[in-house]
Amino acid sequence: MMMNKFLAGRTGYLIGFLASFGGVGLALWIQTRYNLEPCPLCISQRIVLMALGVLFLIAAFVPKFPRFFALLQVLTAIAGAGVAIRHWWIQAHKESMIADCGVGFDYMFENFPLEKALTLVFRGTGDCAAIDWTFLGLTIPQMALITFISAGVYALYLAKLNKK
């Protein structure tokens, strides 16, 4: 009961915002700590997670429409889960397909104008099929899938707490 009161209203949505952007921060930390190059699907998952965070932030300051924001948050989480599932599928079938997603950063900045190179950076350059890092046996797309499912469930929970 006390947790419900704590999460009701602005606080619960701000926690969703912080968790979403914390997930992006964690992904960036893993990337820099282990010198990994994100693939386009990794970048896409980060973008969806940031969009989800922005939706949680807006919901924190526009409390009149909890069901509407829950719908947007759940749809965004489903989209992110779809990208994560696709990424996981590519990793699971890497032997039977060519899944290289782009060229390296050095090549881009040496051979393309700055604007084009930055565009390519945000698309990602790593191999989508590569499993470069795991935690407790889970790959990055598997952890992203868990994150998106959890965020969707959390959004529904907040909508229930804040229904008007």
GIRA-V862634 format. One record per residue. RES is the residue in one letter. OMEGA is omega in whole degrees, -180 to 180 (* if undefined). BURIAL is 1 if it has 9 or more other ideal C-beta (glycine too) atoms within 8 Angstrom, else 0. D_FIRST is the distance of its C-alpha to the first C-alpha in whole Angstrom. Layout:
RES;OMEGA;BURIAL;D_FIRST
RES;OMEGA;BURIAL;D_FIRST
//
This chain:
M;-179;0;0
M;178;0;4
M;178;0;5
N;179;0;5
K;-180;0;6
F;-177;0;9
L;180;1;10
A;178;1;11
G;-172;0;14
R;-175;0;17
T;-179;1;15
G;179;1;14
Y;177;1;18
L;176;1;19
I;176;1;18
G;177;1;19
F;-179;1;22
L;179;1;23
A;180;1;22
S;-179;1;25
F;172;1;27
G;176;0;26
G;177;1;27
V;178;1;31
G;178;0;31
L;178;0;31
A;178;1;33
L;178;0;36
W;178;0;35
I;-180;1;36
Q;-177;1;39
T;-179;0;41
R;-176;0;40
Y;176;0;42
N;-180;0;44
L;174;1;43
E;-179;1;44
P;176;1;41
C;179;1;43
P;179;1;42
L;175;1;39
C;179;1;38
I;179;1;38
S;179;1;37
Q;178;1;34
R;180;1;33
I;179;0;34
V;179;1;32
L;176;1;29
M;177;1;30
A;177;1;30
L;178;1;26
G;178;1;25
V;177;1;27
L;176;1;26
F;-180;1;22
L;179;1;24
I;179;1;25
A;179;1;22
A;-176;1;20
F;175;0;23
V;-171;0;24
P;-174;1;21
K;-172;0;22
F;-176;0;23
P;180;1;20
R;179;0;21
F;180;0;25
F;176;1;23
A;178;1;21
L;179;0;25
L;-179;1;27
Q;180;1;24
V;178;1;24
L;178;0;28
T;178;1;28
A;177;1;26
I;177;1;29
A;178;1;32
G;177;1;31
A;178;1;30
G;178;0;34
V;180;1;35
A;179;1;34
I;178;1;35
R;180;1;38
H;178;1;39
W;180;1;37
W;178;0;40
I;179;1;43
Q;-179;1;42
A;-178;0;42
H;-174;1;46
K;-180;1;47
E;-175;0;50
S;-178;0;51
M;173;0;51
I;-174;0;52
A;177;1;48
D;-172;0;50
C;179;1;48
G;-178;1;50
V;-178;0;52
G;-180;0;51
F;-179;0;51
D;-179;0;54
Y;-178;0;56
M;-175;1;54
F;177;1;55
E;-170;0;58
N;-179;0;59
F;172;0;57
P;-175;0;57
L;-178;0;54
E;179;0;52
K;180;1;53
A;179;1;52
L;176;0;48
T;179;0;48
L;178;1;48
V;-179;1;46
F;173;0;43
R;-177;1;44
G;-176;1;44
T;-175;1;47
G;179;1;46
D;-176;0;46
C;-177;1;44
A;-177;1;44
A;172;1;44
I;-174;0;42
D;-174;0;42
W;175;1;39
T;175;0;36
F;-177;0;33
L;179;0;32
G;-180;0;35
L;175;0;33
T;-180;1;35
I;178;1;34
P;177;1;34
Q;177;1;32
M;177;1;29
A;178;1;29
L;177;1;29
I;180;1;26
T;-178;1;25
F;178;1;25
I;179;1;24
S;180;0;20
A;178;1;21
G;178;1;21
V;179;0;18
Y;178;1;16
A;178;1;18
L;178;1;17
Y;179;1;13
L;178;1;14
A;178;1;16
K;179;0;14
L;-172;1;11
N;-176;1;14
K;-178;0;16
K;*;0;19
//
